[in-house]
Amino acid sequence: MDYPIIADSGANYHMFKEIEFFDSLVPTTGQVILGDGKTSLTIQGIGTVKMKLDGHELYIENVRYVPDLAESIYSLFLHIKCPNHG
């Protein structure tokens, strides 16, 4: 099944709205403020996402579970901080 994931250079965190992506999830509470500076959404957990990309399994750690997002977001800001990012 295909799900849209937005690569966002302004996002400070990876945030996914689909619980089925999570391989592990620790319930937590908190808020995330969206780019408009006004809208806040509830974080319901933090965990590891497991997905397939071009036939490869990919694990992303410390992902916020935010079910009210319009689309899931992959943070390019965090990506470029990873050693050997490509």
C-alpha positions in Angstrom: 0.0 0.0 0.0 1.3 3.5 -0.8 1.1 6.4 1.6 2.3 9.9 0.9 5.2 11.1 3.1 6.3 14.7 2.8 10.0 15.4 3.0 10.1 18.7 4.9 13.3 20.8 5.5 11.6 22.9 8.1 10.4 20.1 10.3 12.3 19.5 13.6 11.0 16.0 14.0 9.9 13.0 11.9 6.1 12.7 12.4 3.8 10.0 11.1 0.1 9.8 11.3 -0.3 6.1 10.3 0.1 3.8 13.3 0.7 0.8 11.1 4.2 2.2 10.2 5.3 1.9 13.8 7.4 -1.2 14.7 7.5 0.0 18.3 5.7 2.8 20.1 5.9 4.2 23.6 2.8 6.2 24.6 3.5 9.8 25.5 1.8 13.1 25.6 2.8 16.4 24.2 2.1 19.0 21.5 3.7 19.8 18.2 3.3 23.3 16.7 2.9 23.3 12.9 4.6 25.7 10.5 1.9 28.3 10.7 2.9 29.0 14.3 -0.7 28.7 15.5 -1.9 25.1 15.1 -0.9 22.6 17.7 -1.5 18.8 17.4 -1.3 16.2 20.1 1.6 13.7 20.1 0.3 10.3 21.2 3.6 8.4 21.2 7.3 8.2 20.1 8.7 5.1 18.4 10.5 3.4 15.6 9.0 3.4 12.1 9.6 0.4 9.8 8.9 0.8 6.1 10.0 -0.4 2.7 11.5 2.0 0.2 12.5 0.7 -3.2 12.6 -2.8 -1.9 14.8 -2.0 1.1 13.7 -2.1 4.8 14.1 1.3 6.4 14.0 2.0 10.2 13.5 5.6 11.5 13.9 6.1 15.2 12.4 8.8 17.5 9.3 9.3 15.3 6.4 11.2 16.8 3.0 9.6 16.3 0.6 12.4 15.5 -2.6 10.9 14.0 -4.2 14.3 13.3 -1.5 15.3 10.7 -2.7 15.9 7.1 0.3 13.9 5.8 3.2 12.1 7.5 6.4 14.1 7.6 10.1 13.1 7.2 12.4 15.8 8.6 15.2 16.7 6.1 16.6 18.8 9.0 17.2 15.6 11.0 18.3 13.6 7.9 21.2 15.9 7.1 22.4 15.6 10.7 22.8 11.8 10.3 26.4 10.6 9.6 26.8 9.4 6.0 23.4 10.7 4.9 22.8 10.2 1.3 
